[in-house]
Amino acid sequence: MGVALVIAGGLVLMTLVASLFSYLGEKRKRLDPQIEEKIARFEQRLAAIEAKADEKEERIAQLESEITFVTKLIEQRPK
């Protein structure tokens, strides 16, 4: 009878510990409104930076093609 109580108590204790960790994990996932606001602003800033980087990459590619074109013109110029 004592072994059955120990086993049942162990199962109950394991369930309670698992529930406690699950609760603590969920509580930790929920963020304060201030933190959520900061994250949203950060994401907006990051999107703006990515847009600027894309624009600069396009401009660099355009300049590279223009330089290639001018270089070809210079090479083809009669001497």
N, CA and C atoms as an extended XYZ file, in Angstrom:
237
Properties=species:S:1:pos:R:3:atomname:S:1:resname:S:1:resid:I:1 pbc="F F F"
N         0.837       -1.187        0.000 N   MET     1
C         0.000        0.000        0.000 CA  MET     1
C         0.878        1.244        0.000 C   MET     1
N         1.996        1.194        0.721 N   GLY     2
C         2.873        2.350        0.808 CA  GLY     2
C         3.524        2.670       -0.538 C   GLY     2
N         3.853        1.620       -1.304 N   VAL     3
C         4.482        1.817       -2.609 CA  VAL     3
C         3.499        2.502       -3.555 C   VAL     3
N         2.235        2.104       -3.487 N   ALA     4
C         1.211        2.700       -4.349 CA  ALA     4
C         1.048        4.179       -4.021 C   ALA     4
N         1.104        4.529       -2.727 N   LEU     5
C         0.985        5.935       -2.344 CA  LEU     5
C         2.191        6.745       -2.828 C   LEU     5
N         3.361        6.159       -2.753 N   VAL     6
C         4.568        6.854       -3.219 CA  VAL     6
C         4.489        7.081       -4.724 C   VAL     6
N         4.052        6.076       -5.458 N   ILE     7
C         3.937        6.200       -6.916 CA  ILE     7
C         2.885        7.249       -7.269 C   ILE     7
N         1.730        7.186       -6.632 N   ALA     8
C         0.662        8.157       -6.902 CA  ALA     8
C         1.110        9.559       -6.512 C   ALA     8
N         1.780        9.689       -5.388 N   GLY     9
C         2.292       10.993       -4.960 CA  GLY     9
C         3.326       11.532       -5.938 C   GLY     9
N         4.185       10.660       -6.458 N   GLY    10
C         5.177       11.064       -7.446 CA  GLY    10
C         4.533       11.560       -8.727 C   GLY    10
N         3.495       10.849       -9.160 N   LEU    11
C         2.785       11.283      -10.366 CA  LEU    11
C         2.114       12.635      -10.162 C   LEU    11
N         1.501       12.818       -9.009 N   VAL    12
C         0.849       14.106       -8.709 CA  VAL    12
C         1.897       15.206       -8.644 C   VAL    12
N         3.006       14.942       -7.998 N   LEU    13
C         4.080       15.939       -7.881 CA  LEU    13
C         4.648       16.282       -9.251 C   LEU    13
N         4.849       15.293      -10.106 N   MET    14
C         5.355       15.559      -11.458 CA  MET    14
C         4.368       16.420      -12.245 C   MET    14
N         3.093       16.154      -12.095 N   THR    15
C         2.076       16.933      -12.793 CA  THR    15
C         2.073       18.377      -12.298 C   THR    15
N         2.182       18.558      -10.995 N   LEU    16
C         2.192       19.911      -10.439 CA  LEU    16
C         3.434       20.687      -10.883 C   LEU    16
N         4.573       20.037      -10.883 N   VAL    17
C         5.807       20.712      -11.313 CA  VAL    17
C         5.710       21.099      -12.788 C   VAL    17
N         5.204       20.196      -13.623 N   ALA    18
C         5.052       20.497      -15.044 CA  ALA    18
C         4.080       21.650      -15.247 C   ALA    18
N         2.991       21.651      -14.496 N   SER    19
C         2.013       22.744      -14.600 CA  SER    19
C         2.624       24.065      -14.162 C   SER    19
N         3.398       24.036      -13.094 N   LEU    20
C         4.045       25.246      -12.611 CA  LEU    20
C         4.989       25.823      -13.665 C   LEU    20
N         5.822       24.982      -14.259 N   PHE    21
C         6.747       25.466      -15.287 CA  PHE    21
C         6.000       25.959      -16.521 C   PHE    21
N         4.917       25.303      -16.844 N   SER    22
C         4.109       25.754      -17.981 CA  SER    22
C         3.517       27.141      -17.695 C   SER    22
N         3.002       27.329      -16.505 N   TYR    23
C         2.443       28.629      -16.112 CA  TYR    23
C         3.516       29.712      -16.141 C   TYR    23
N         4.676       29.406      -15.590 N   LEU    24
C         5.751       30.392      -15.563 CA  LEU    24
C         6.217       30.737      -16.974 C   LEU    24
N         6.267       29.748      -17.847 N   GLY    25
C         6.663       29.996      -19.232 CA  GLY    25
C         5.670       30.882      -19.954 C   GLY    25
N         4.383       30.621      -19.760 N   GLU    26
C         3.353       31.452      -20.393 CA  GLU    26
C         3.374       32.873      -19.830 C   GLU    26
N         3.586       32.977      -18.547 N   LYS    27
C         3.636       34.307      -17.924 CA  LYS    27
C         4.809       35.104      -18.481 C   LYS    27
N         5.907       34.419      -18.713 N   ARG    28
C         7.096       35.092      -19.230 CA  ARG    28
C         6.905       35.523      -20.677 C   ARG    28
N         6.102       34.767      -21.430 N   LYS    29
C         5.861       35.106      -22.834 CA  LYS    29
C         5.041       36.386      -22.963 C   LYS    29
N         4.137       36.598      -22.035 N   ARG    30
C         3.321       37.814      -22.090 CA  ARG    30
C         4.208       39.003      -21.744 C   ARG    30
N         4.210       39.997      -22.629 N   LEU    31
C         5.084       41.144      -22.448 CA  LEU    31
C         4.303       42.347      -21.932 C   LEU    31
N         5.027       43.236      -21.318 N   ASP    32
C         4.424       44.481      -20.888 CA  ASP    32
C         4.043       45.300      -22.115 C   ASP    32
N         3.027       46.141      -22.010 N   PRO    33
C         2.648       46.997      -23.148 CA  PRO    33
C         3.787       47.916      -23.589 C   PRO    33
N         4.589       48.367      -22.660 N   GLN    34
C         5.711       49.235      -23.020 CA  GLN    34
C         6.720       48.484      -23.869 C   GLN    34
N         6.988       47.250      -23.512 N   ILE    35
C         7.947       46.453      -24.277 CA  ILE    35
C         7.390       46.170      -25.665 C   ILE    35
N         6.107       45.866      -25.754 N   GLU    36
C         5.489       45.623      -27.057 CA  GLU    36
C         5.568       46.867      -27.928 C   GLU    36
N         5.366       48.038      -27.335 N   GLU    37
C         5.455       49.295      -28.078 CA  GLU    37
C         6.879       49.521      -28.574 C   GLU    37
N         7.860       49.250      -27.722 N   LYS    38
C         9.256       49.399      -28.125 CA  LYS    38
C         9.600       48.448      -29.261 C   LYS    38
N         9.094       47.236      -29.184 N   ILE    39
C         9.353       46.253      -30.240 CA  ILE    39
C         8.733       46.725      -31.549 C   ILE    39
N         7.518       47.264      -31.495 N   ALA    40
C         6.856       47.757      -32.701 CA  ALA    40
C         7.656       48.904      -33.321 C   ALA    40
N         8.135       49.839      -32.478 N   ARG    41
C         8.952       50.944      -33.002 CA  ARG    41
C        10.251       50.423      -33.608 C   ARG    41
N        10.855       49.457      -32.951 N   PHE    42
C        12.087       48.870      -33.463 CA  PHE    42
C        11.856       48.220      -34.826 C   PHE    42
N        10.740       47.502      -34.960 N   GLU    43
C        10.421       46.857      -36.229 CA  GLU    43
C        10.199       47.893      -37.322 C   GLU    43
N         9.562       49.023      -36.993 N   GLN    44
C         9.368       50.094      -37.969 CA  GLN    44
C        10.703       50.682      -38.400 C   GLN    44
N        11.572       50.930      -37.429 N   ARG    45
C        12.895       51.470      -37.756 CA  ARG    45
C        13.680       50.502      -38.611 C   ARG    45
N        13.596       49.218      -38.290 N   LEU    46
C        14.294       48.200      -39.054 CA  LEU    46
C        13.774       48.143      -40.492 C   LEU    46
N        12.466       48.255      -40.663 N   ALA    47
C        11.888       48.255      -42.010 CA  ALA    47
C        12.370       49.472      -42.798 C   ALA    47
N        12.454       50.627      -42.143 N   ALA    48
C        12.940       51.836      -42.814 CA  ALA    48
C        14.405       51.671      -43.219 C   ALA    48
N        15.206       51.103      -42.347 N   ILE    49
C        16.622       50.883      -42.662 CA  ILE    49
C        16.759       49.904      -43.829 C   ILE    49
N        15.947       48.849      -43.830 N   GLU    50
C        16.001       47.888      -44.929 CA  GLU    50
C        15.602       48.546      -46.247 C   GLU    50
N        14.602       49.424      -46.214 N   ALA    51
C        14.181       50.126      -47.428 CA  ALA    51
C        15.306       51.020      -47.946 C   ALA    51
N        15.971       51.739      -47.043 N   LYS    52
C        17.095       52.589      -47.454 CA  LYS    52
C        18.218       51.745      -48.040 C   LYS    52
N        18.495       50.613      -47.431 N   ALA    53
C        19.560       49.736      -47.932 CA  ALA    53
C        19.211       49.230      -49.336 C   ALA    53
N        17.954       48.872      -49.553 N   ASP    54
C        17.530       48.425      -50.878 CA  ASP    54
C        17.697       49.532      -51.910 C   ASP    54
N        17.316       50.773      -51.541 N   GLU    55
C        17.477       51.910      -52.452 CA  GLU    55
C        18.943       52.121      -52.791 C   GLU    55
N        19.797       52.040      -51.796 N   LYS    56
C        21.230       52.252      -52.037 CA  LYS    56
C        21.805       51.144      -52.905 C   LYS    56
N        21.372       49.908      -52.702 N   GLU    57
C        21.852       48.808      -53.529 CA  GLU    57
C        21.431       49.006      -54.977 C   GLU    57
N        20.189       49.459      -55.186 N   GLU    58
C        19.724       49.732      -56.546 CA  GLU    58
C        20.541       50.850      -57.184 C   GLU    58
N        20.809       51.894      -56.436 N   ARG    59
C        21.589       53.023      -56.946 CA  ARG    59
C        23.022       52.585      -57.279 C   ARG    59
N        23.608       51.755      -56.434 N   ILE    60
C        24.957       51.249      -56.693 CA  ILE    60
C        24.972       50.410      -57.967 C   ILE    60
N        23.969       49.559      -58.134 N   ALA    61
C        23.893       48.733      -59.346 CA  ALA    61
C        23.749       49.624      -60.586 C   ALA    61
N        22.956       50.669      -60.470 N   GLN    62
C        22.778       51.596      -61.579 CA  GLN    62
C        24.092       52.308      -61.903 C   GLN    62
N        24.799       52.763      -60.886 N   LEU    63
C        26.083       53.425      -61.097 CA  LEU    63
C        27.106       52.476      -61.717 C   LEU    63
N        27.107       51.219      -61.274 N   GLU    64
C        28.028       50.244      -61.851 CA  GLU    64
C        27.755       50.041      -63.334 C   GLU    64
N        26.486       49.975      -63.712 N   SER    65
C        26.164       49.798      -65.132 CA  SER    65
C        26.553       51.047      -65.928 C   SER    65
N        26.362       52.223      -65.356 N   GLU    66
C        26.762       53.458      -66.028 CA  GLU    66
C        28.283       53.513      -66.190 C   GLU    66
N        29.020       53.103      -65.182 N   ILE    67
C        30.484       53.099      -65.257 CA  ILE    67
C        30.947       52.107      -66.328 C   ILE    67
N        30.308       50.957      -66.384 N   THR    68
C        30.654       49.968      -67.405 CA  THR    68
C        30.402       50.537      -68.797 C   THR    68
N        29.273       51.210      -68.968 N   PHE    69
C        28.939       51.806      -70.260 CA  PHE    69
C        29.965       52.871      -70.645 C   PHE    69
N        30.313       53.744      -69.732 N   VAL    70
C        31.282       54.800      -70.009 CA  VAL    70
C        32.652       54.204      -70.310 C   VAL    70
N        33.028       53.177      -69.593 N   THR    71
C        34.309       52.515      -69.827 CA  THR    71
C        34.356       51.936      -71.239 C   THR    71
N        33.263       51.310      -71.670 N   LYS    72
C        33.216       50.764      -73.029 CA  LYS    72
C        33.316       51.872      -74.057 C   LYS    72
N        32.643       52.993      -73.794 N   LEU    73
C        32.725       54.123      -74.722 CA  LEU    73
C        34.156       54.640      -74.833 C   LEU    73
N        34.827       54.739      -73.708 N   ILE    74
C        36.209       55.227      -73.710 CA  ILE    74
C        37.118       54.255      -74.455 C   ILE    74
N        36.924       52.953      -74.264 N   GLU    75
C        37.744       51.960      -74.931 CA  GLU    75
C        37.519       51.949      -76.427 C   GLU    75
N        36.300       52.251      -76.883 N   GLN    76
C        35.966       52.212      -78.307 CA  GLN    76
C        36.318       53.520      -79.020 C   GLN    76
N        36.689       54.521      -78.293 N   ARG    77
C        37.007       55.833      -78.883 CA  ARG    77
C        38.207       55.687      -79.819 C   ARG    77
N        38.083       56.243      -80.996 N   PRO    78
C        39.214       56.140      -81.928 CA  PRO    78
C        40.408       56.951      -81.432 C   PRO    78
N        41.580       56.441      -81.671 N   LYS    79
C        42.790       57.109      -81.197 CA  LYS    79
C        43.471       57.843      -82.297 C   LYS    79
